[in-house]
Amino acid sequence: MEATGSWSRSSKSWLALGLSGAFLLATVVSAPAQTAANQADQIKALQEQINKLQQAVSDLKAAQSAAPPAAAPAAAAPQTASAGTAGHGFLEKKPGDALTFFTPGGEITAYGYLDVSLDAATKGISGRSVPPNSPDTTGARPIGRLGYLFDESTNLSNFGVRGFQRLGDKPFNFVYQLETQIDIASNSGTAETNSNQSNVVKGGLTSRNSFIGLASGTWGAIKLGKTDAPYKTATARLNPFSGTLGDYQVIMGNTGGDNRVEFGTRLEHSIWYESPKIAGFSFNALYSPGQNRASDSDNIAAGSSDCAGGNIPGSGGGLPVACNDGSFSDAISANLAYENGPFYITAAYERHQKVNRASDISGSFADTTTPGSVGERLFSRDVADEDAVKIAVQYTLPTKTTVGGIFEDLHRYVPDDLSFQNERQRTGYWLTISQQITDDDSVHFGWGHANKTPGDPGQHNTSFNTPPGGTPGTDFTAGAGSDNSANMFTLLYRHQIAPGLTWYADGAMTVNAPFAHYDLGAGGRAVTVDCHDANGASGGTTSTPHCFAGGRLIGVSTGLGYRF
């Protein structure tokens, strides 16, 4: 319409100027003979008019050259299936290496990671035994294959799609992501080992980070669904060992020392905010409603398959069958980060409310049901909040050497009479050094340390003390003052074979103090190395595997990883 209006105005100006010139010329030609002086005056006036006409013509030509070309009539626009894709065909591939395709008013990207490794690992418990004075005499020594066991493991393999849709003239987009685990080396199904059970089909659609939300480059994004919590993602860049035997989650965020990482996890039914980066600063905050009808969190959350914290009711816990082995209610998680070139620093916090660990009491006291007994009184009270805070720093030197460290403080808010079995409260450290050798080769070293906790409920070969108020010979625990500290060392080499394809080799070792039972491979591997022997296989309350604390776990691994 703009171009059409310009041409209309130009035509009218040409017509007016032409009529004026013709009128002047006709006046001169048709006028009777006049004196030379009068004729000279008329010629001068006519010349001035001609000059004005010439200037007007020049101005009009300049204006026409600057005007946009005329728009084609709307009816002439081709009507195809690509209408609404900004000139692109439906699911036309976007230029570039990513698997991104155009959709009407948006884009969709397919992505994934495929990883399989060959491992050999030992639990390092062959020299352990249950002390003669322990009431738990059914597992005096570990049974089964106690040396190195060869295995093939799928490690954090996944597939997903993510995308966005424009919303007309709205200043934000609709965003979404659907992601699932891929089981390459084994069949998909519910998990069942000799120490735990789960109803979650991790190979099912959307078993991993999946959400919908609204996002803007100006004010950030609000999303709903399930995701790795900000407490976990804040320091993920300091974990080059992710998915390997030496994943830093063997120690970091792991309060009990087993393969469930309480403060490095994915939180279901959550709502969270992700800020844009402003002057190097960014902020993320998440809230997950517990959706639990029980006041002590011992029910499965509404809409979930497992107890919060992992496992089905009774798996890894005690009688009566319930969510009493780490199930929690509401959760909050947040982090603040600053990045400037090679420097990165972040602080993160997460809190789980009403964490139920009554199974620790049922494992320490034979009688937890008789009214008035110590076991019964403590069983109903071993429900308390737990939180974690950490600060991390990372810096990359001009030599392509990246160093990073984390300090973490884990806390469980139990009363003093329950501190004898509080193994969930401690501090820990992580140090990592990475060296880029060539464009395709890098080497990484990591060390994690867990300090002692105020107490310990005991794990089979460590349960030989009488707990406060307990009955000698019947009730047993590891108790306060137990040395359950641990160190984990890991070394990793990576070589990029081609873009997206990497070969790696790694080794890791966890050195547990006599009362500690930290593992190898925690945090996402299909095959992990823990403290349990081969006794029993159901994974529930009737299983009888024994956890032999104090082991020195060692593993080596090599594998291929492909990211697209």
DALINUR-V398651 format. One record per residue. N is the residue number from 0. RES is the residue in one small letter. PHI is phi in whole degrees, 0 to 359 (999 if undefined). Layout:
BEGIN
n,res,phi
N,RES,PHI
N,RES,PHI
END
This chain:
BEGIN
n,res,phi
0,m,999
1,e,296
2,a,295
3,t,299
4,g,297
5,s,295
6,w,295
7,s,295
8,r,296
9,s,295
10,s,298
11,k,297
12,s,293
13,w,300
14,l,296
15,a,295
16,l,293
17,g,297
18,l,297
19,s,297
20,g,294
21,a,296
22,f,297
23,l,296
24,l,294
25,a,296
26,t,297
27,v,292
28,v,290
29,s,274
30,a,289
31,p,293
32,a,302
33,q,232
34,t,289
35,a,300
36,a,295
37,n,296
38,q,296
39,a,297
40,d,296
41,q,293
42,i,298
43,k,298
44,a,295
45,l,296
46,q,298
47,e,298
48,q,296
49,i,298
50,n,299
51,k,296
52,l,298
53,q,297
54,q,294
55,a,296
56,v,298
57,s,299
58,d,297
59,l,294
60,k,297
61,a,296
62,a,295
63,q,292
64,s,293
65,a,278
66,a,287
67,p,292
68,p,295
69,a,295
70,a,285
71,a,288
72,p,302
73,a,304
74,a,294
75,a,276
76,a,293
77,p,295
78,q,258
79,t,233
80,a,290
81,s,272
82,a,301
83,g,96
84,t,257
85,a,54
86,g,88
87,h,250
88,g,290
89,f,297
90,l,60
91,e,290
92,k,291
93,k,283
94,p,303
95,g,126
96,d,282
97,a,292
98,l,276
99,t,251
100,f,231
101,f,281
102,t,236
103,p,301
104,g,83
105,g,188
106,e,216
107,i,224
108,t,235
109,a,264
110,y,211
111,g,179
112,y,215
113,l,239
114,d,211
115,v,225
116,s,233
117,l,254
118,d,234
119,a,217
120,a,213
121,t,234
122,k,284
123,g,66
124,i,243
125,s,296
126,g,267
127,r,272
128,s,203
129,v,278
130,p,302
131,p,302
132,n,273
133,s,278
134,p,297
135,d,275
136,t,265
137,t,288
138,g,232
139,a,302
140,r,224
141,p,295
142,i,244
143,g,98
144,r,279
145,l,261
146,g,273
147,y,289
148,l,243
149,f,275
150,d,210
151,e,236
152,s,233
153,t,270
154,n,239
155,l,58
156,s,292
157,n,204
158,f,219
159,g,200
160,v,229
161,r,220
162,g,190
163,f,214
164,q,230
165,r,288
166,l,242
167,g,63
168,d,266
169,k,292
170,p,278
171,f,209
172,n,245
173,f,275
174,v,237
175,y,204
176,q,205
177,l,230
178,e,221
179,t,224
180,q,284
181,i,245
182,d,264
183,i,266
184,a,268
185,s,214
186,n,282
187,s,288
188,g,167
189,t,287
190,a,278
191,e,209
192,t,243
193,n,280
194,s,229
195,n,201
196,q,228
197,s,214
198,n,268
199,v,282
200,v,271
201,k,291
202,g,272
203,g,282
204,l,301
205,t,65
206,s,284
207,r,251
208,n,303
209,s,219
210,f,195
211,i,230
212,g,178
213,l,237
214,a,221
215,s,221
216,g,292
217,t,271
218,w,249
219,g,104
220,a,218
221,i,240
222,k,228
223,l,227
224,g,151
225,k,226
226,t,199
227,d,297
228,a,292
229,p,306
230,y,300
231,k,282
232,t,291
233,a,301
234,t,242
235,a,301
236,r,291
237,l,268
238,n,237
239,p,292
240,f,263
241,s,306
242,g,83
243,t,259
244,l,301
245,g,262
246,d,309
247,y,295
248,q,286
249,v,303
250,i,246
251,m,287
252,g,74
253,n,255
254,t,281
255,g,262
256,g,87
257,d,261
258,n,271
259,r,261
260,v,264
261,e,297
262,f,247
263,g,201
264,t,231
265,r,263
266,l,252
267,e,283
268,h,29
269,s,241
270,i,231
271,w,214
272,y,240
273,e,238
274,s,276
275,p,286
276,k,276
277,i,235
278,a,53
279,g,91
280,f,263
281,s,215
282,f,215
283,n,226
284,a,216
285,l,225
286,y,229
287,s,237
288,p,292
289,g,294
290,q,53
291,n,242
292,r,287
293,a,280
294,s,287
295,d,247
296,s,65
297,d,268
298,n,262
299,i,288
300,a,299
301,a,304
302,g,89
303,s,255
304,s,265
305,d,240
306,c,297
307,a,302
308,g,93
309,g,102
310,n,81
311,i,272
312,p,305
313,g,89
314,s,279
315,g,80
316,g,250
317,g,241
318,l,278
319,p,290
320,v,298
321,a,192
322,c,275
323,n,237
324,d,234
325,g,111
326,s,293
327,f,226
328,s,261
329,d,296
330,a,221
331,i,232
332,s,208
333,a,204
334,n,209
335,l,236
336,a,227
337,y,225
338,e,225
339,n,215
340,g,62
341,p,279
342,f,255
343,y,218
344,i,218
345,t,212
346,a,233
347,a,222
348,y,216
349,e,213
350,r,222
351,h,248
352,q,263
353,k,53
354,v,283
355,n,267
356,r,235
357,a,297
358,s,296
359,d,295
360,i,288
361,s,293
362,g,277
363,s,258
364,f,243
365,a,293
366,d,250
367,t,240
368,t,242
369,t,291
370,p,304
371,g,93
372,s,288
373,v,299
374,g,300
375,e,294
376,r,294
377,l,282
378,f,303
379,s,281
380,r,256
381,d,277
382,v,232
383,a,206
384,d,290
385,e,228
386,d,218
387,a,214
388,v,223
389,k,211
390,i,229
391,a,225
392,v,226
393,q,220
394,y,214
395,t,251
396,l,277
397,p,301
398,t,281
399,k,64
400,t,259
401,t,248
402,v,241
403,g,206
404,g,209
405,i,226
406,f,246
407,e,228
408,d,232
409,l,254
410,h,218
411,r,239
412,y,266
413,v,256
414,p,291
415,d,301
416,d,286
417,l,249
418,s,291
419,f,297
420,q,242
421,n,272
422,e,262
423,r,258
424,q,238
425,r,190
426,t,248
427,g,204
428,y,222
429,w,218
430,l,230
431,t,223
432,i,227
433,s,236
434,q,233
435,q,278
436,i,275
437,t,228
438,d,297
439,d,249
440,d,233
441,s,211
442,v,229
443,h,222
444,f,232
445,g,219
446,w,223
447,g,237
448,h,225
449,a,248
450,n,281
451,k,293
452,t,252
453,p,297
454,g,206
455,d,202
456,p,287
457,g,96
458,q,228
459,h,66
460,n,279
461,t,243
462,s,259
463,f,217
464,n,259
465,t,279
466,p,289
467,p,304
468,g,81
469,g,277
470,t,264
471,p,302
472,g,84
473,t,241
474,d,262
475,f,207
476,t,198
477,a,276
478,g,86
479,a,287
480,g,82
481,s,288
482,d,272
483,n,244
484,s,281
485,a,201
486,n,232
487,m,235
488,f,241
489,t,212
490,l,224
491,l,222
492,y,238
493,r,236
494,h,227
495,q,276
496,i,284
497,a,205
498,p,307
499,g,89
500,l,252
501,t,229
502,w,256
503,y,219
504,a,219
505,d,212
506,g,219
507,a,211
508,m,215
509,t,248
510,v,253
511,n,267
512,a,292
513,p,307
514,f,256
515,a,264
516,h,218
517,y,286
518,d,249
519,l,228
520,g,87
521,a,295
522,g,106
523,g,138
524,r,291
525,a,288
526,v,245
527,t,242
528,v,241
529,d,232
530,c,266
531,h,273
532,d,272
533,a,266
534,n,277
535,g,90
536,a,212
537,s,280
538,g,82
539,g,259
540,t,291
541,t,267
542,s,284
543,t,232
544,p,291
545,h,251
546,c,267
547,f,259
548,a,293
549,g,89
550,g,285
551,r,247
552,l,273
553,i,225
554,g,212
555,v,232
556,s,205
557,t,217
558,g,197
559,l,242
560,g,229
561,y,232
562,r,245
563,f,221
END
